[in-house]
Amino acid sequence: MCSSDLVIIAFVILTALSSRSFARFSLDRETVKHIVVEEAKLQGFSPALALAVAQVESDFDPTVVSHKGARGVMQIMPKTARDEFGINPSLLFDARTNIRTGITFLKQLQNRYGNVYFALSHYNGGSRVTRPDGSYQVIPVTRKYVDKVLSKMKTFQDSQYSQYSQGASWLAYTP
């Protein structure tokens, strides 16, 4: 066996490990929740909000694909993964990669808009959050999504995950 054969074998194994079929059997929802919390804490992001987004987007399923093509736990579009983060879209079925990417994106949006409503609206509906005059708006079609995520976030804050919601002062919003 030559070194090029070993490279091919390694590539095939790594591809299989990150495939949808492997993800389906490798991680249960509780494990995915713990990965979400761990990654949120590492990035200084609200675990309760990250958990809420993951639940609304995929119900913690690393193999799910939306009707528009978004993939994995945090429902990342392949184009976003490739163009914004330099990630091969096939890696979006790896729960850790997907969660890290989703939380990084949410944190970037929060920093850009300074408002959880606008950040979630953009995450779900794209850049139409910015009006032609430069002001921001919640995209009307995303309002139910935003409200659902915030409701789930409150549930996580009030539940066993309440210890993970510390340090998220940017979540305060007064309409």
N, C-alpha and C positions, 0 to 999 in steps of 0.2 A: 504494500500500500504506500503510495507516494503522498507527499504533503498536500498536493492539490485535491486528492481524494479525501483527506481528513478535513480540509476546508469545506468541501461540498457536504460531507456528512455533518459537520458542525452546523453549517447553514441550514440544512434540512431539519435538524433537531431543534435549533433555535426558532425556526419558523413554526414548527409544530407546537412548541411550547407557548408561543404567543398567539396561536390561532384561536378562533372562537370556540372550537370544540374542546380544546384544552382548558380554556377559561371557564367553560360551563361546569367542568367537573373539578376544578381546582379550588374554587373559592365559594364559600357560602355567603349569604348576605351579612351575617354578623362579622365575618372576617373582613368583608368589604367595608363595613361601617368603621371598623377599627383602623383600617388603612386610611379612610377619609379623615378621621380624627387625627391620626398620627401626622399625616401630610399637612393638614390645616395648621396644627400646632407648630410644625417645622417652619411653615411659611408665615407665621404670625397672623393667621386668618381665623375668623370665627368658625370653630368646628360645628356649631349649631347651624350656621348658614350653609356651610359646605355639605353637611348631612342633609339638610332640607333640599338643596339643589340636586344632590345625588338621588334622593328618594323621588322627587318629582320627575326628574329626567328619565330615570331607569329603574326605579325601585331596587337599586343596588345590584343590578344585573350587568356583569361585564361583557355579556355577549349580545346585548340588544342593539338593534339597528332601527332607526326611525324611518318613516316613509320618505323622508328627505335625504336619508343617508348618514345622519349623525350616528356615531358609534360609541358604545361602551357606557360605563358608569355615569360619566359626566356629559355624555352625548356631544362629543366633539366632531365637528364636520371635518372630513379629510382635507379639504382646502385650507381650513384654519390651521390644522396640525402642520401641514406642509409649508404653507406660506408664512405663517406668523411665528411658528416655533421650530421649523426645520425638522419635523418628526415625520418619519415614514408612516402614512396612514394605516398600514397593516399592523403597526404597533399599538393602535388605539384599542385593541382587544386585550392588551395587557393592562390589568386593573391599575397597577401602580403608575404606569406611564400615563394612562388616561386621567386618573385622579390628579396627579401632579400637574398635568397640562391644564385641566379644568380649573383647578384652584389658582394656578398662576394667572390664567386668563381672567378669572373673576377678580383677583386682586388688582390686576392691571386696570380693569374697567372701573373698579371702585376708586382707584387712585385718579383715574382720568376724570370721572364724573363727581366724585366726592359725595355720592348719594346712592344708597342701596337700590332705590327704585329704578334709577337710570341705568345702573350697572346690570341689574337683572333683566331689564327690558332689552338692553343691547345684547346680553348673553343669549337671550331667547330669540330676539328678532332682528339683530344686526344693527348696523350703524345709523339706521333711520332715527335714532334717538336725537341726533343733532339736526336741528331745524336749519333752514337756509340762512337765517339771521345769526346763527351761531349759538342760540340758546338750546336748552335741552327739553325733551318731553318724554314721557312714557309712551311708547308706541301703543296706540289703542288696542291692537290685536294681542298685545302681550300683557295687558292689565290683569286678566284672570290668572295667568302664569305667575306674575309678580306677587299677587295677593296669595296664591296658593303656597308659593315658596315661603313667604313671610309667615304664614299661618303654621306651616310645618316647622319653621325655625323656632317659633314660640313653643311649639310642642316639645322640640328637642331641648330647648332651654329649661323648660319646666320638668323634664323627665330625668332619667338617669344620666343624661349627657349634660346636665346643668353645669357641672364642673368645667366643661369645655367652652363655655360661652363667655368666659372672662376676657377682658381686654378688647372688646369689640365696640368701642364708643362711637365709631363711625356709623353704626347701625341706627343710631337715633335719628328719627326723621319726623318732622312735623309738616304735614301737608298744608 
